[in-house]
Amino acid sequence: MCNALSETYRQPMCLSLPGQVVDDAVVKAFFAAIRPAELDLLTEVLADRKQDRERMERQHADQVKRAEYEARLAEKRYRSVDPENRLVAAGLEKSWETALRGLAEAREASERFKRTPPVEDLEPALRAGLEDLGKRLPELWESGRLAASQKKELLRSLIRRVVLSRPKQDAIEAKIVWVSGAYSLVRVNPPVLHRTPQLGNYEELVGRILKLASEGHQDTEIAKRLTEEGFRSARLPYVTQPLVEKIRAQHGQPSLTGSQHSCEKIEGCWSAPGLARRLGTSETWLRGKIAEGTIPARRHPTTRRWMVEDDPELLSWIENLAATRRRR
């Protein structure tokens, strides 16, 4: 968390990141990296990079030697010229100065390269330990027997650093830089600290809720299904039923929960509970008539509920049938 401005001047915080979701993603990538096949690849990459570094060191050394030779040659030419020949002497002096600058630049580049972190070998003992731990480490990691310092040492055996960015309110990108110099990009979705509309896929979430509701799904079913599809609410890793109800209400759709669902007409049809309530009759009696084929009905393709067509003549006939039953 970067909160210096907030603490000193009461200004908004520059940036804050929830650490646990990042830790979990990095540890998961680490577990994947200690598989035998990945360790074989890492060993090959490290060997190649070590050879590349040695080749670059030789190139820098050759450049320094060549610059030293050119500087000595320019100095020799300058010192051997007749001082009386000032025009020639001035040109040779300038060439000498240029050669000295080239030598300084070559030496500086060589020193700068030497200061870059060397390529570390994956020591046999470390590799054997990682291979042995590979199958048991996830369980051991969660057992509480490893101290935080021990976990960090294990991570540092393969990971050089992790660079974080937050392109969206509900997204964090972690760039895991491995000891080989290669890197992996991992994207995690932390809980949003404030409101659901801050979610990057909020409009898609609203569209899915309205579509599923139009198909006749109850709010609880919608929430469960959207959670399975990867959607979530603010501060929670899943979609809640109250969120579904709220979004439906904002778009003029009544809720489909519990007994409220029984009063709904869906796609020009009555549900059995809703029709029974409208007619003031028993839902059990109505379902019995549907089952015996007296009242025509069809199954909803999504909810599998019995649906009776909202036809005035049919409803009038069913109402007379119910009234006859009540008189008897």
C-alpha positions in Angstrom: 0.0 0.0 0.0 1.3 3.5 -0.9 -0.3 5.8 1.6 2.4 8.5 2.3 0.3 11.3 0.8 -2.8 10.0 2.7 -1.0 10.0 6.0 0.8 13.3 5.6 -1.7 15.4 3.6 -4.9 13.4 3.9 -5.0 12.9 0.2 -6.2 9.7 -1.5 -3.9 6.7 -1.5 -1.8 6.3 -4.6 -2.2 2.6 -4.9 -3.3 -0.4 -2.8 -3.1 -4.1 -3.6 -4.5 -7.0 -1.7 -1.6 -9.2 -1.0 -3.1 -12.6 -0.5 -4.6 -13.1 -4.0 -1.2 -12.2 -5.5 0.7 -14.5 -3.1 -1.7 -17.4 -4.0 -1.2 -16.8 -7.8 2.6 -16.6 -7.5 2.8 -19.7 -5.3 0.6 -21.6 -7.8 3.0 -20.6 -10.6 5.9 -21.8 -8.5 4.4 -25.2 -7.9 3.9 -25.6 -11.7 7.6 -24.6 -12.2 9.0 -27.3 -10.0 7.6 -30.1 -12.1 10.5 -32.3 -13.5 9.9 -31.3 -17.1 10.0 -27.6 -16.2 13.2 -28.1 -14.2 14.8 -29.8 -17.2 13.8 -26.8 -19.4 15.1 -24.4 -16.8 18.5 -26.1 -16.6 18.8 -25.9 -20.4 17.8 -22.2 -20.4 20.3 -21.3 -17.7 23.1 -23.1 -19.5 22.3 -21.2 -22.7 22.2 -17.9 -20.9 25.5 -18.6 -19.2 27.1 -19.3 -22.6 25.6 -16.1 -23.9 27.0 -14.1 -21.0 30.5 -15.6 -21.5 30.3 -14.7 -25.2 29.3 -11.1 -24.3 32.1 -10.9 -21.8 34.6 -11.9 -24.5 33.1 -9.3 -26.9 33.5 -6.5 -24.3 37.0 -7.6 -23.5 37.9 -7.6 -27.3 36.4 -4.2 -27.7 38.5 -2.8 -24.8 41.7 -4.3 -26.2 40.9 -2.9 -29.7 40.2 0.6 -28.2 43.5 0.4 -26.2 45.4 -0.5 -29.3 43.8 2.4 -31.3 44.5 4.8 -28.4 48.2 3.8 -28.2 48.6 4.0 -32.0 47.0 7.5 -32.0 49.3 8.6 -29.2 52.4 7.2 -31.0 51.5 9.1 -34.2 50.9 12.3 -32.3 54.2 12.1 -30.4 56.2 11.2 -33.5 55.1 14.2 -35.6 57.3 17.3 -36.0 56.1 19.9 -33.5 56.8 22.5 -36.2 54.1 21.0 -38.4 51.3 22.4 -36.2 48.4 21.6 -38.6 49.3 17.9 -38.8 50.0 17.9 -35.0 46.5 19.4 -34.3 44.8 16.7 -36.4 46.7 13.9 -34.8 46.0 15.3 -31.3 42.3 15.3 -32.1 42.4 11.7 -33.3 44.2 10.8 -30.1 41.4 12.4 -28.0 38.8 10.6 -30.1 40.5 7.3 -29.5 40.8 8.0 -25.7 37.0 8.7 -25.6 36.3 5.5 -27.4 38.5 3.6 -24.9 36.7 5.2 -22.0 33.3 4.3 -23.5 34.4 0.7 -24.1 35.7 0.3 -20.5 32.5 1.8 -19.1 30.3 -0.6 -21.2 32.4 -3.5 -20.0 32.2 -2.5 -16.3 28.4 -1.9 -16.7 28.0 -5.4 -18.1 30.0 -6.9 -15.3 27.7 -5.3 -12.8 24.6 -7.0 -14.2 23.5 -10.1 -12.1 25.3 -13.2 -13.3 23.5 -16.2 -14.5 23.1 -18.6 -11.6 23.3 -22.4 -12.1 20.6 -24.6 -10.7 22.8 -26.5 -8.3 22.3 -30.3 -8.3 21.5 -30.3 -4.6 18.8 -27.6 -5.1 17.3 -29.4 -8.1 17.2 -32.7 -6.3 15.5 -31.0 -3.4 12.9 -29.3 -5.6 12.2 -32.6 -7.4 11.7 -34.4 -4.1 9.5 -31.7 -2.8 7.5 -31.3 -6.0 4.8 -33.8 -5.1 4.6 -33.0 -1.4 5.2 -29.3 -1.3 1.6 -28.1 -1.9 0.4 -30.1 1.1 3.5 -29.1 3.2 3.0 -25.5 2.2 -0.5 -25.5 3.7 0.3 -27.6 6.8 1.8 -24.7 8.8 5.1 -26.5 9.3 7.0 -24.1 7.0 7.9 -20.7 8.4 7.3 -17.6 6.2 11.1 -17.2 5.9 11.4 -20.7 4.6 8.7 -20.2 2.0 10.4 -17.1 0.8 13.7 -18.9 0.4 12.0 -21.6 -1.7 10.3 -19.0 -3.9 13.6 -17.1 -4.4 15.3 -20.3 -5.6 13.4 -19.9 -8.9 11.9 -16.4 -8.8 14.0 -13.3 -9.2 11.2 -10.7 -8.7 7.5 -10.0 -9.2 6.3 -6.8 -10.9 2.7 -5.8 -10.2 0.3 -3.5 -12.1 -3.4 -2.8 -11.8 -4.9 -1.9 -15.2 -8.4 -2.1 -13.8 -10.0 -1.8 -10.4 -10.8 -5.5 -10.3 -7.7 -6.8 -12.0 -4.0 -7.2 -11.1 -1.3 -8.3 -13.5 1.7 -10.0 -11.9 4.8 -10.4 -14.1 6.9 -13.2 -12.5 10.5 -12.9 -13.5 12.3 -16.3 -13.2 16.0 -16.8 -12.5 16.5 -17.7 -16.1 15.4 -14.2 -17.2 12.2 -15.5 -18.7 8.9 -14.3 -17.3 5.3 -15.4 -16.9 2.2 -13.1 -16.8 -0.5 -14.0 -14.3 -3.8 -12.2 -14.0 -5.8 -12.2 -10.8 -9.1 -10.7 -9.8 -9.1 -9.4 -6.3 -12.3 -8.5 -4.4 -13.5 -5.0 -5.3 -13.4 -2.9 -2.2 -16.4 -0.7 -2.9 -19.2 -1.2 -5.4 -20.1 -3.9 -7.9 -20.4 -1.4 -10.9 -16.6 -1.0 -10.5 -16.2 -4.5 -11.9 -14.6 -4.6 -15.3 -17.3 -6.9 -16.6 -20.2 -5.3 -14.9 -22.2 -4.6 -18.1 -21.7 -8.3 -19.2 -22.9 -9.4 -15.7 -26.1 -7.3 -16.0 -26.7 -8.7 -19.5 -26.4 -12.3 -18.3 -28.7 -11.6 -15.3 -31.5 -10.1 -17.5 -31.1 -12.8 -20.1 -31.4 -15.7 -17.6 -34.3 -14.0 -15.8 -36.1 -13.7 -19.2 -35.7 -17.4 -19.6 -37.5 -18.0 -16.3 -34.6 -18.8 -13.9 -35.1 -18.0 -10.2 -32.7 -15.5 -8.6 -31.0 -18.2 -6.6 -30.4 -20.3 -9.8 -29.1 -17.2 -11.6 -26.7 -16.4 -8.8 -25.4 -20.0 -8.7 -25.0 -20.2 -12.5 -23.2 -16.9 -12.8 -20.8 -17.9 -10.0 -20.0 -21.1 -11.9 -19.4 -19.0 -15.1 -16.7 -16.9 -13.2 -18.7 -13.8 -12.3 -18.6 -12.3 -8.8 -19.9 -9.5 -6.6 -17.9 -6.6 -5.0 -15.9 -7.9 -2.0 -17.0 -11.5 -2.6 -15.7 -14.2 -5.0 -19.3 -15.1 -6.0 -22.6 -13.6 -7.2 -25.1 -13.1 -4.4 -28.9 -13.4 -4.7 -29.5 -9.8 -3.4 -27.2 -8.5 -6.2 -29.4 -10.4 -8.8 -32.6 -8.9 -7.2 -31.1 -5.4 -7.2 -30.1 -5.5 -10.8 -33.4 -6.9 -11.9 -35.3 -4.2 -10.0 -33.1 -1.5 -11.5 -34.2 -2.7 -15.0 -37.8 -3.0 -14.1 -38.0 -6.7 -13.7 -39.7 -8.2 -10.7 -37.8 -10.7 -8.6 -38.1 -14.4 -9.2 -37.6 -15.8 -5.7 -39.7 -18.1 -3.6 -43.4 -17.5 -3.6 -43.0 -14.4 -5.9 -42.1 -16.8 -8.7 -45.4 -18.5 -8.4 -47.2 -15.3 -9.4 -45.2 -14.7 -12.5 -46.3 -15.1 -16.1 -43.4 -16.2 -18.3 -43.3 -15.9 -22.1 -47.1 -15.7 -22.3 -47.8 -18.6 -20.0 -48.8 -19.2 -16.4 -46.8 -21.3 -14.1 -48.9 -23.9 -12.2 -48.5 -22.2 -8.8 -49.3 -18.8 -10.4 -52.4 -20.0 -12.1 -53.7 -21.8 -9.0 -53.4 -18.6 -7.0 -55.2 -16.7 -9.8 -58.0 -19.1 -9.8 -58.2 -19.5 -6.1 -57.8 -23.2 -6.3 -55.4 -25.9 -5.0 -52.1 -26.2 -6.8 -52.2 -29.9 -6.1 -55.5 -30.3 -7.9 -54.2 -28.2 -10.8 -51.1 -30.3 -11.1 -53.2 -33.5 -11.0 -55.3 -32.3 -13.9 -52.2 -31.5 -15.9 -50.7 -34.9 -15.1 -53.9 -36.7 -16.3 -54.0 -34.6 -19.4 -57.3 -32.8 -18.6 -55.6 -29.4 -18.7 -53.1 -28.9 -21.5 -49.7 -27.7 -20.4 -46.0 -27.9 -21.5 -42.7 -28.0 -19.8 -40.6 -24.9 -19.8 -37.4 -25.8 -21.7 -35.1 -24.2 -19.1 -36.8 -24.4 -15.7 -38.8 -27.6 -16.5 -41.8 -26.1 -14.8 -45.3 -26.8 -16.1 -46.6 -23.8 -18.1 -50.2 -23.2 -19.1 -50.9 -21.0 -22.1 -52.3 -17.6 -21.2 -55.3 -18.0 -23.5 -58.6 -16.4 -22.4 -60.8 -19.2 -23.6 -58.6 -21.9 -22.0 -58.4 -20.0 -18.7 -62.2 -19.5 -18.7 -62.7 -23.3 -19.2 -60.2 -24.1 -16.4 -61.9 -21.6 -14.2 -65.3 -23.3 -14.8 -63.7 -26.6 -14.1 -62.3 -25.3 -10.8 -65.7 -23.8 -9.9 -67.5 -27.1 -10.6 -65.0 -28.8 -8.2 -65.7 -26.2 -5.5 -69.5 -26.7 -5.8 -69.2 -30.4 -5.4 
